Amino acid sequence: MRSRTGLVILAVSILTVAVACDRNSGDRSSSPTPTQTSGHPAEHGKVAAATSPKGLAAQLEQYYAQHTLLAVRQMRSVLTATPTYRQAADAELEEYTEELAQVVGGAFGEDQGERFEQIWQGSIIHFSGYAEAVAASDPAAKRQARSGLLADADAYGEWFAEVSDGRTRASEAAEVMRTHVEQLMEQADAYAARDYDQAYKTEREAYEHMFAAGSALAKAGLEPKEAAALDSPAGQLRAAFAMLLGEHMQLIIDTQRATFDGAPQFEAAAAQVNANTEALTKGMGAIVGPRKAEEFQSAWAEHVEGLLEYSTAVAGNDQAEKTAAREEMRGYGARLALYLSDVVRNELPLEPLTAALGEHDQHLVDQIDAYAAKRYDEAQEMELEGYEQMLGVADTILGALQKTVKPQLPVGGSQTGGGGTARRSR
């Protein structure tokens, strides 16, 4: 089992093969509508594991990646001594862990779900302990927390080997989790040292790493033939597309919130938004060709800028600017929807696609409004709902692309794209 699957690079290289392989797939009818989602519910409660290998993979990818970002933000709330936000982050981590354990229990049995939850809860405690030690400049406490995290990784490896019936060695699975804990410790150290470029870069790498780890867990309970289906070009493309669009949602949230922290944090967070935009543009170029990819980048950049202009207005308490930014965002969303509908030859009707993108924007508007007002519980809920909704949009767009776009890689297609345009001011 690999610690990372290189989903971004792999997406570009296999896009056209995946489109060809999946054009006649019988599973398309189960694709969600643009606003349909799967996984984390609007209200916390009972969560069941998906019934298909593809669905379980999507569910675990979502939970693993999202949980990583919840942990990162919780650790930073410790470093910045923001107790009210930490309280909300602690509560969300606990509830999200319970839901993740339910998914694991549904897939591998209740006993294994309970064992998994114990390991995961132990890691949360040790992550918090590590952040507290960094904040207190306590080397001994840091070493103790790090030792606990590495022991958690070993426990995870043993658990993983058992649920995979030995198909994955404990040492291999433990190495995946060791990478995870090292990344979260690294981002905390960098953030405390005000090396924000490194902190946000490592955060993004940690998100991608754990998205892939969710895929690996889904395969653990499958027979080799079923697991191989998740590694097919179409399966890899689904994962890559969902990862990048979900990542977009989360990086925008980081950058919006960093508007309140100062220029160094904002610029570091925005750099990762730009990196995500570049990866998305290259992926789209491999599907639709260089010219259409340039159109995508332009429309996507407007979408990004509109969201950040809004958060800048919120931070400046400028109501007139907020109103103007919100109106412009509607125009940007309509343009992006028109582009996507045209690319898929109207396979996705324009009106519901525009509504879905508008809902995405609304989640981000609502979460930054709540965050600015220090309604952190509400901001967290909007974050989770928005992330899930964006994954539903990703699945729907991908299904339409696979049904309509010719499986031909344009010359230079994978080289198209040149970054995003996240900026702070209008």
N, C-alpha and C positions, 0 to 999 in steps of 0.2 A: 504494500500500500504506500502511495506517495504522500509526502507531507503537503505538496501543492500540485495541482494538475495543470497549471499554466492556462487557466480558462480563457483569459483575454487573448493570448497568442493563438491558442487552439481555435478559438471562435473564428478568427480571421482566416485561418488556413483551411477550415472544413466547411465554411458556410455554404458553398455551392453544392458540395456533396450532400450536405444535410437537406438542403432544399429539394434536391432531386430524389433523395431517399424517402422523404416524408410527404411528397406531393399526393401520393395515393393512399396515405395512411388512413385506416378506418377509425383512428382515435380522434380525428379532428372535430367530430361532432360534440365531443365532450369539452372542447375548449370553452373557457368562461367568456361571458360578455365583457366589454371593457370595464365595467364596474364590479364584476363578480370577483370574489376573492376566496382564498382557502387558507386555513391555518388559524391564525390568531383571531378570535372573535371580537366583536365590538365590546362586549362585556366579558369579563373573566368568568370562567366556569369549566364545565367538563369538555375536554377536547379528545376526540378519537383519532387514532392513526388512520391515514388514508388507506383505501382498500387495494389500490394498484401500486406496483413498484414505482411507476412514474410519479404518481401522486405522493407516495411516501418520500421519495427523493426530494420533491419540491418542498414538502412540509419540513423535513429535517434541515435542508439547506437554509430555508427561511429562519427557522428557530435558532440554528447554530450561529448564523451570521448576525442576526438581530441581537441575540444574547451577548455576543462579543461587544457590540457597540453600547449596549446598556451597561456592561461592566466597565468599558473605557470611560464613559461619562460619569459613572458612579465614582471611579477612582479620581477623576479630575475634580469632582465636587469635594472630595477630601483634601486634595492639594490646594484648592482655592478657598478652603474653609467656608463653604456655602452650605450650612446645615439644612436649610429648608429644601434646597434642591436634592441634597443627599437623602433626605427622608423620602422624597418621592421616588428617587432612583432605587433606594433599598427596597421599597414596597414593590416596584415594578419588577425588579430582579427576582424577588421571591415568588411573585405570582407567575412570572414567565417561566421560571424554573419548574414550578409545579405543572404547568401546562406541557412543557417539554417532556417531563417525566411521564405524563399521561400518554403522550404520543409514543415514547419509547416503550412503555408498558403495553400499549395496544399492539405494537409490532413484535415485541419479543417476550411478552408475558409480564404479569403484574409484579412478580418477584424481581425480575430484572429491571423493571422500571423503578422500583423502590431502591434497589442497589445503585442504579445510575443516579437517582436524585441525591442520595447520600454523598456520592463522590462530587457531584456538581455543587451541592451546597457547601461542601468543604472548600472547594476552590473559591467560591464567592467570599467566604470568610477570610481566606488567605490573601486574596486580591485586596480586600479592604485593609487587612493588616499591613500589606506591603505599602499601600498608598499612605497609610498613617505613619509608617516608619520613615518613608521618604519625606513627608511633611515635617516630621519631628527631627530630621537629620540624625536618625538613630541607626547606625550600621548594624548593630547586633540584632535589632528587631527586623531589619531588612533581610539579614541572612536567615533568620528563623522563618520568616514568611516565605522566602524563596525555597527553603528546604521543604516547607509544607506543600508548596505548589508543585514541586518536582515529585514529591511522594503522591500527590493527587494524580499526576500524569501517569505514574507507574500503575496506580490502582485502576485508572481508566484503561490502560493497556491490557491488564489482566481481565477486566470485565469485557472488553471488546473481543479478545481472543475467545472467550467463552461463548458470547452470543453469536459469533461467526463460526462456531463449531470447529475452531482451529484453522479455518481458511486464512486467517490473518494472525500473524505471530504477535504476542503481547508486546514484544520490543518494538515492532513496527508501529502499532497503534499508540504506544506510549510516546514514541518520537513525534508523532503528529501533535499530541497534546503538549509535549514539551515545547515545541515551536510556538504553540498558542500562548502558553504562560510566559515564555521568554519575550514574546512580542508585546504582551500587555505590560510586563514589567518595564520593557524598554521604552514604550511610549510614556509611561508615568515618569520615568527618570528624565526623559527629554523634556516633557512638559514642565516639570519642576525646575529644570535648568533653563527654561525659556527658549529652548531650541524647538520652536513651534513647527518649523519645517519638517524636522525629523519626527516629531510627535504625530503630526497628521499623516505623514507618509506611512509611518509604521501602523497607524490605526487602519488605514486603507488596506495595507497588506494583511493585517490580522483579519479583517472582514472577509477578504477573498480566500484566505487560508481556511477559515472555518466554514465558509460556504462549501468549499470542496470537501471538508471533513464531514459535513452533513450528507453529501452524496455517498461518501465511503461507508457511513453507518447504514444507509438505506440498502446498500449492496450486501452488507454483512449477513443479513438473514435470507439472502436469495441463493438459489442454485446458480451455478456458473452461467448457464444459458440465459437466465433471467437477468443476472447482473450485467452480462455482456450487452443486453439490449439498452441499458442505461448508458453504456459507453459507446453506443452507435453514434455516427455523425449527427443524426437528428437529436439524440439525447444530449450530446455534448453542446449542441447549438442552443437547445432549450435552456440548459443550465447557464451558459455564457450570457445569453440575452437577458435572462432574469437577473443574473448577478449584476450586470452592468446597470440596468435600469433601477434595481433596488439600491445599488450603490449611489447612483445619482440622487435619489431621494434623500439618503442619509447624509451625503456630503453637502447637499444644499442646507439641510438642517444645521450641520456643523457651522457652515459659513454664515448663515443667518444669525445664529446665536453668538458667533464670534464678533459680529458687528458691535456688540455691547462690551467687548473685551479690549478693543484697541486694534490699531493697524497691524502689528506683527502677527497676532492670532488670525485676524481676518485674511491677510495676504497668504498665510500658510494654508489655511483651510481652502481658500479660493483656488490655490495652485492644484489641489487635489480634485476639485470640481473640473478644472481645465483638463487634467489628465484623464478623467473619466470621459469628458466630452470627446477628446481625441480618440480614445479607444472605441467609443460608440460610432464616431464618424468613420473610422477605418473599417469597422464591422459592416456598417451600412454600405460603404464603398465596395466591399467584396460582394454584396448582394445586388446592388442597384447600379454600380458603376460610378466613376469619378464625378461626372457632372451632377448627377442626382445626389451624391454624397455631399457635394459643396452646398447644394440647396438645403439639405438636411442640417448641415452645420450652421448655416445662417439662421434658419428657423429655430434651431435648438438654442443657439447663443442668445437670441432675443428672449426666449423662454427663461433661460437662466438669469439674464440681466434683469428682467422684470421682477423676478422673485427677490433678487438682492437689492434692487431699488426700493422695493416695498419695505424690506427689513431695515434699510438705512433710514427711511422715513419714520418707521416706528421708533428706532433708536433716537432720532432727532425730535420725536414728539411733534412731527409736522403733519397735521391732519390733511392739509391741502395736498401735500406731496403724496400722502398715502392714497388719497382718492384718485389722484392722477395716475399713480403707479398701478393701482388696481384696474383702472379702466384700460390702460395700455396692455396689461397682462391678458385681458380678455381678447384683445386683438392678436396678440402673439399666439395664444392658444388656438384661435381660429385658423391662423396661418399654418401652424404646425399640423393641425388636424387635416387641413386641406391637402398639405403635402403628403401625409401618410395615406390618406384615402386615395389620392391620385396614384401613388406608388403601387398600391395593391389593387388598382383598377376598380375601385369602388366596392371591393369585397367587404370592406367595412363602411357602412353608411356614415356620411359626414356628421349628421346630427348627434348620434350617440357617441361617436368618437370625440367630437368637440366637448360633449358633456363630461366624458371620462377624463379628458385632460383638464377641464375646468375643475373637476372634483379633486384632481391631484394638486392643482394650484391652491384650492380652498383649504385642503389639509395643511399645506405649508403656511398659508396665511394665518389660519387658526392657531397653529402651534406656536408661531412667533408672537402673535398677539398674547396668547396665554403665557408664554415664557417671559415676555416683557412685563406683564402684570404680576409676575411671580406666582402664577397659578400653575405650579410645576406638575401637579398630578394631571391636570387637563392637557398640558403640553406633551407629557409622556404618552397619554392616550391617543392624541392626534398623531404623534409620531408613529405609533404602532399601527393604527388604522391606515394611515397614509402609506406606510411601507407595504402593507398587505395589498392595498388597492393598486399600488404601482406594479406589483408582481402580476396581478390579474390583467392589467393593461398589457404588460410585456407578453404574456402568454397569448393574448388575443391578437396582438399585432404580429407576433411571430407566426401564428397559425395562418393568418391572411397572407403573409409574405410567402410562406411555403406553398400555398395553393396557387399563387398567381405569378411569381417572379421566375423567369427562365433560369435554369441551373447553369449559367455560364459566367465564369469569372472574367470580368473585363481586364484588359492589360493594365497593370498598375493599380488595380482596384484595392488591393490590400495596403497600398501606400497612401491612399487618399486620407486627408484629414490633417489638421494642424493645430489642434488645441481648442480650448473653449475661450470664453470671453467674460469670465466672472470679474466684475468690477464693483467698486464700492459706491461711487457717486454717479449721478445722472449726467 
